[in-house]
């Protein structure tokens, strides 16, 4: 798996710092869920605007994670650059064909999921699969509302149930590194704070998600839904109506 997939985690200063209990819970939940342990794990720490002793201690504790897990953990940092800055740094440093983006406060649920090997194999076999999301809500259009307007079953992929979507979320997901780095990275760099799917959302500070959703929406208008999807290859794991596969722990309320 190490030569195929890198796990990417962004973290920031939260009330439980300088403890790394939150990040540890994410690593251990991920390892249990997928039965993996040896992989490259890149962690980016977006440090607070004002330095403090606990900030320094948290960084030191993050570096020490590498000695406690079989995965090879590398820590990178900058001060006050937001999730956008961390995302760009991690994508640029990824050397494997695929990555799994997993922020520091998301856990996988007990819902059944394909193995990582199965999902990576599907991305190997079908070059148009570029993004595979794990849903935080039940996979119904009623739950998602206007944000995610279409869910279509994928009939051209064998061996794993995937559903076609026309959206992008930073919730835990697998990505094809080359496509994300070459197509999404420059757009995110040019538009650091503003992105919107609908005009009434204009001003929503989503430095990654909204920018990419805008790109997808522009291709839908230009190419139509089918051709836009073949270009972007965005999916969620499972069939329409399936339950949540991840849940948000919320770093702001997490306590040791």
NORVENBEL-V414206 format. One record per pair of residues at least 24 apart in sequence whose ideal C-beta (glycine too) atoms are under 8 Angstrom apart, sorted by the first residue. I is the first residue (numbers start at 1). J is the second residue. Records with the same first field share a line. If there is no record, write none. Layout:
BEGIN
I->J  J
END
This chain:
BEGIN
1->36  38  39  116  117  120
2->38  39  40  72  96
3->96
4->96  97  98  120
5->39  96  97  98  99  100  116  120  174
6->39  40  41  42  94  95  96  98  99  100  177
7->39  40  41  42  71  99  100  102
8->41  42  44  90  91  94  99  100  101  102
9->41  42  43  44  102  103  104
10->43  44  46  83  86  87  90  103  104
11->43  44  45  46  62  103  104  251
12->45  46  47  48  83  104  251
13->46  47  48  54  55  58
14->104  105  251  252  254
15->251  252  253  254  255
16->251  254  255  256
17->54  55  57  58
18->54  55  57  58  60  61
19->58  61  256
20->58  61  62  64  65
21->254  256
22->104  105  249  251  254
23->62  65  104
24->65  68
25->107  249
26->102  103  104  105  106  107  249
27->65  69  71
29->107  108
30->102  108
31->69  71
33->108  113
34->113  115  116
35->115
36->116
37->69  70  71
38->70  71  72
39->71  72
40->71  72  74  96
41->69  71  72  73  74
42->74  76  90  93  94
43->73  74  75  76
44->75  76  77  78  86  87  89  90
45->75  76  77  86
46->77  78  79  80  81  82  83  85  86
47->77  78  79  80
48->79  80
49->79  80
51->79
82->207
83->170  207  208
84->188  192  193  207  208
87->170  188  207  208
88->185  188  189
91->177  180  181  184  185
92->181  185
94->177  181
96->177
97->123  124  176  177  178
98->123  174  175  176  177
99->174  175  177  180
100->172  173  174  175
101->170  172  173  175
102->172
103->170  172
104->251
105->248  249  250  251  254
106->171  172  246  247  248  249
107->246  247  249
108->134  172  245  246
109->243  244  245  246  247
111->242  243  244  245
113->237  245
114->160  161  237
118->159  160
119->160  174  237
120->174
121->159
122->157  159  160  162
123->174  176
126->156  157
128->230  231  233
129->157  162  176  233  235
130->175  176  179  180  232  233  234
131->168  173  174  175  176  180  232  233  234  235
132->162  173  174  175  235  236  237
133->165  169  171  172  173  234  235  236  237
134->171  172  173  236  237  245  246
135->171  236  237  238  242  244  245  246
136->171  244  246  247  248
137->244
138->241  242  243  244
139->163  236  238  239  240  241  242  243
140->240  241
141->240
146->198
147->197
150->225
151->236  240
153->239  240
154->235
160->237
161->237  238  239
162->235  236  237  238
163->235  236  238  239  240
164->229  234  235
165->234  235  236
166->216  217  220  225  228  229  232  234
167->197  213  216  234
168->209  212  213  216  234
169->209
170->208  209
171->246
172->246
176->233
179->233
183->215
184->208  211  212  215
187->211  212  214  215
188->212
END
